């Protein structure tokens, strides 16, 4: 059994996330307190109680999802003897989840990660005026076909393949009219569905360049250490450990494609057959089954999941 640990991205947030962990484990409460202090905000109250529209705001959702993931990590370290340096062949995270992966692997401090994600969320939100950008999921097309459709739909505007999620799910991002054109072209070319996504900005495309610039500035002042386990980075879909390569990749991923299908396939090709998704939701666990034949995805986000994790690893 070879294990990788993955960390969810935006869209996995839900009111109430992390509360059962905080109620059951002091290690989880300590993480939430640290994030609250870093942001000078009771983000944990927003996570536990809502309102949902405030939690969904990019500037809140990003550090909140990281906080739940790191709470799970700290609980597993205390309750199951988790040591990412020994137990993980790789760590990886979907978009903002890459920051969670790095914090879990000791590359970034929790405080720095919370502050970086607040800057990232704010910058991504401000990069494009409301209503000017959009994202759409093209279902039933492989990546190359979806990328070609995005290029055809651009017509002088920005339209790019933003997320290669696997299982015939590719998200395109860019100017609203161009993304709408991509949806129509995709349906005409055999896509099962084209679904406009309820997002606040067009992430992972060239329109996010102002946010990438903001992250380059923010990351330049942060200590980045080699991770305890290799990071399979979104923009590389390959393992990296060099701090400067990690720093550069975190900037590049703001405008670059999240190569999740290739990332999971890379880990599976290196022998990973069990992917633990640490944090809120089960999105990545579901994608594992579509990408890597014979591999298993297991979500860990509640006290019950922690108990099952201990049983699974015999601890």
C-alpha positions in Angstrom: 0.0 0.0 0.0 1.5 3.3 -1.1 -0.3 6.5 0.2 -0.7 10.0 -1.0 -2.5 12.8 0.8 -4.6 15.3 -1.1 -6.3 18.5 -0.1 -9.5 20.0 -1.5 -10.1 23.3 -3.3 -12.8 25.9 -3.5 -16.3 24.5 -3.8 -15.8 22.0 -1.0 -16.8 24.5 1.7 -20.0 24.0 3.6 -21.4 25.6 6.7 -20.6 23.5 9.7 -17.3 22.2 8.3 -14.8 21.4 11.0 -17.2 21.9 13.9 -17.3 18.2 14.9 -13.5 18.1 14.8 -13.3 21.2 17.0 -15.8 19.7 19.5 -13.9 16.4 19.7 -10.2 17.3 19.5 -8.2 20.2 21.1 -5.6 19.9 18.2 -8.4 21.0 15.8 -9.5 23.8 18.0 -5.9 25.0 18.2 -5.6 25.2 14.4 -8.9 27.2 14.1 -7.7 29.6 16.9 -4.4 30.1 15.1 -6.1 30.9 11.8 -8.5 33.3 13.5 -5.6 35.1 15.1 -3.6 35.2 11.9 -6.6 36.9 10.1 -7.8 39.0 13.1 -11.3 37.5 12.3 -13.5 34.8 13.9 -13.4 32.8 10.7 -14.1 29.6 12.7 -17.5 31.1 13.7 -18.3 31.7 10.1 -17.3 28.2 9.2 -19.3 26.6 12.0 -22.4 28.8 11.8 -22.5 30.6 8.5 -24.0 32.5 6.8 -23.3 30.5 3.7 -23.0 33.5 1.4 -20.2 35.0 3.6 -18.4 31.6 3.8 -18.6 31.2 0.0 -16.8 34.5 -0.6 -13.4 33.6 -2.1 -11.4 35.5 0.6 -13.1 33.5 3.3 -13.5 30.1 1.6 -9.8 29.7 0.8 -8.4 30.1 4.3 -11.4 28.3 5.8 -10.8 25.2 3.7 -7.1 25.2 4.5 -8.0 25.5 8.2 -10.2 22.3 8.1 -7.5 20.4 6.2 -4.8 21.4 8.7 -7.1 20.6 11.6 -7.5 17.1 10.2 -3.7 16.8 9.8 -3.0 17.8 13.4 -5.7 15.4 14.7 -4.2 12.5 12.7 -0.8 13.4 14.0 -2.0 13.2 17.6 -4.5 10.4 17.3 -2.9 8.1 14.7 0.7 9.0 14.8 0.6 10.5 11.3 4.1 11.5 10.0 3.8 12.8 6.5 7.6 12.5 6.1 7.2 8.7 6.6 3.6 7.9 5.6 3.2 10.0 2.4 4.7 9.2 -0.9 3.4 12.5 -2.1 1.1 15.4 -1.1 -1.0 17.4 -3.6 -3.8 19.9 -3.4 -6.4 21.2 -5.9 -5.8 24.9 -6.5 -5.8 26.5 -3.1 -5.4 23.0 -1.7 -1.8 23.2 -2.8 -1.3 25.7 0.0 -2.9 23.2 2.5 -0.6 20.5 1.2 2.4 22.6 1.8 1.3 23.7 5.3 0.7 20.0 6.1 4.1 19.0 4.9 5.8 21.8 6.9 6.8 23.9 3.9 4.7 26.8 5.1 3.5 27.8 8.5 -0.2 27.8 9.2 -0.2 31.5 10.0 1.6 32.4 6.8 -0.7 30.1 4.8 -3.8 31.7 6.2 -2.5 35.2 5.4 -1.4 34.2 1.9 -4.8 32.7 1.2 -6.6 35.8 2.4 -4.4 37.8 0.0 -4.9 35.3 -2.8 -8.7 35.3 -2.3 -8.9 39.1 -2.2 -6.7 39.5 -5.2 -8.5 36.9 -7.3 -11.8 38.5 -6.5 -10.6 42.0 -7.5 -8.7 41.0 -10.6 -11.9 41.0 -12.8 -14.9 43.3 -12.4 -18.1 41.4 -11.4 -20.0 40.0 -14.3 -17.1 40.2 -16.7 -15.7 36.7 -16.3 -17.2 33.2 -16.1 -16.3 29.5 -15.8 -18.1 26.5 -17.2 -17.7 22.8 -16.8 -17.6 20.8 -20.1 -18.7 17.3 -19.3 -17.9 14.3 -21.5 -14.9 15.7 -23.3 -11.2 14.9 -22.8 -8.8 17.7 -22.1 -7.3 18.2 -25.6 -10.8 18.6 -27.1 -11.9 21.0 -24.4 -8.7 23.1 -24.8 -9.3 23.3 -28.6 -12.9 24.4 -28.0 -11.7 27.1 -25.6 -9.2 28.4 -28.2 -11.9 28.4 -30.9 -14.4 30.2 -28.6 -11.9 33.0 -27.6 -12.3 35.1 -30.7 -9.9 37.7 -29.3 -11.0 37.3 -25.7 -9.5 35.2 -23.0 -10.9 31.6 -22.8 -8.7 28.8 -21.5 -8.9 25.3 -20.1 -8.6 26.1 -16.3 -9.1 22.7 -14.6 -8.4 19.3 -16.0 -10.3 17.3 -13.3 -10.4 14.0 -15.0 -13.2 11.6 -15.9 -14.2 13.8 -18.9 -14.6 16.9 -16.8 -12.8 20.0 -17.9 -13.5 23.5 -16.7 -12.9 26.5 -19.0 -12.4 30.1 -17.7 -12.3 33.6 -19.2 -14.4 36.4 -20.5 -18.1 35.7 -19.9 -19.1 35.8 -23.6 -16.2 33.6 -24.7 -17.0 31.0 -22.0 -20.7 31.0 -23.1 -19.5 30.5 -26.7 -17.3 27.6 -25.5 -20.3 25.9 -23.9 -22.3 26.1 -27.1 -19.4 24.9 -29.3 -18.8 22.0 -26.8 -22.4 20.9 -27.0 -22.3 21.0 -30.8 -19.1 18.9 -30.8 -20.5 16.1 -28.6 -20.1 17.3 -25.0 -22.6 15.6 -22.7 -23.3 18.9 -20.9 -21.9 22.4 -20.6 -22.6 23.9 -17.1 -22.0 27.5 -16.2 -20.5 27.5 -12.7 -21.6 29.7 -9.8 -18.2 31.3 -9.2 -17.3 34.9 -8.3 -14.4 35.2 -10.8 -12.8 33.4 -13.7 -10.0 31.5 -11.9 -6.9 30.0 -13.5 -6.8 32.0 -16.7 -4.9 35.0 -18.0 -7.4 37.4 -16.6 -6.0 36.5 -13.1 -2.6 38.1 -13.9 -3.1 40.9 -11.4 -3.7 38.3 -8.7 -0.6 36.4 -9.8 1.4 39.6 -9.4 0.0 40.1 -5.9 1.0 36.5 -5.0 4.5 37.0 -6.3 4.9 40.0 -4.0 3.3 38.2 -1.0 5.3 35.0 -1.5 8.6 36.9 -1.8 8.4 37.7 1.9 7.5 34.3 3.2 9.8 31.4 4.3 9.2 28.3 2.2 11.0 25.2 3.4 11.4 21.9 1.6 8.3 19.8 2.2 8.5 16.6 4.3 7.0 14.7 1.3 7.3 15.7 -2.4 4.6 18.0 -3.7 2.9 17.1 -6.9 2.3 20.6 -8.1 -0.7 21.8 -10.1 1.3 23.4 -12.9 3.9 20.6 -13.2 1.8 17.5 -12.6 5.1 16.1 -11.2 6.9 16.0 -7.9 8.9 19.0 -6.7 10.7 19.7 -3.4 12.8 22.8 -4.1 11.5 25.8 -2.2 12.1 28.3 -5.1 10.4 26.0 -7.6 7.4 25.7 -5.1 7.3 29.5 -4.7 7.3 30.0 -8.5 4.6 27.3 -9.0 2.3 29.0 -6.5 2.5 32.2 -8.6 2.1 30.3 -11.9 -1.0 28.4 -10.8 -3.1 31.5 -10.4 -3.2 31.9 -14.2 -2.3 28.3 -15.1 -4.2 25.1 -15.6 -4.9 22.9 -12.6 -3.5 19.6 -14.1 -5.3 17.4 -11.6 -6.0 14.4 -13.9 -2.3 14.3 -14.8 -1.2 14.8 -11.1 -3.3 11.8 -9.9 -2.1 9.7 -12.9 1.5 10.6 -12.1 1.1 9.5 -8.5 -0.6 6.3 -9.5 2.2 5.6 -12.0 4.6 5.9 -9.1 2.7 3.2 -7.2 0.2 5.2 -5.2 -3.0 3.1 -4.7 -4.6 4.9 -1.7 -5.4 8.6 -1.8 -6.5 10.2 1.5 -8.4 13.4 1.0 -7.9 15.5 4.2 -10.5 18.3 4.9 -14.0 19.2 3.8 -16.0 17.2 1.3 -15.2 14.2 -0.9 -14.7 15.8 -4.3 -11.1 14.6 -4.9 -11.9 11.1 -3.6 -14.6 10.8 -6.3 -12.2 12.0 -9.0 -9.5 9.4 -8.0 -11.8 6.5 -9.1 -12.3 8.1 -12.5 -8.6 8.8 -13.1 -6.6 5.8 -11.6 -7.9 2.3 -12.2 -7.6 0.2 -9.0 -6.8 3.2 -6.8 -9.0 4.1 -3.9 -9.9 7.6 -2.6 -10.9 8.0 1.1 -12.1 11.3 2.6 -11.1 12.2 6.1 -13.0 15.1 7.6 -14.9 14.0 10.7 -14.2 12.3 14.0 -15.7 9.1 12.5 -13.3 9.4 9.6 -10.4 9.8 11.9 -11.4 6.5 13.7 -11.7 4.8 10.3 -8.3 6.1 9.3 -6.7 4.6 12.4 -8.3 1.3 11.7 -7.2 1.4 8.0 -3.6 2.0 8.9 -3.7 -0.3 12.0 -3.0 2.4 14.5 
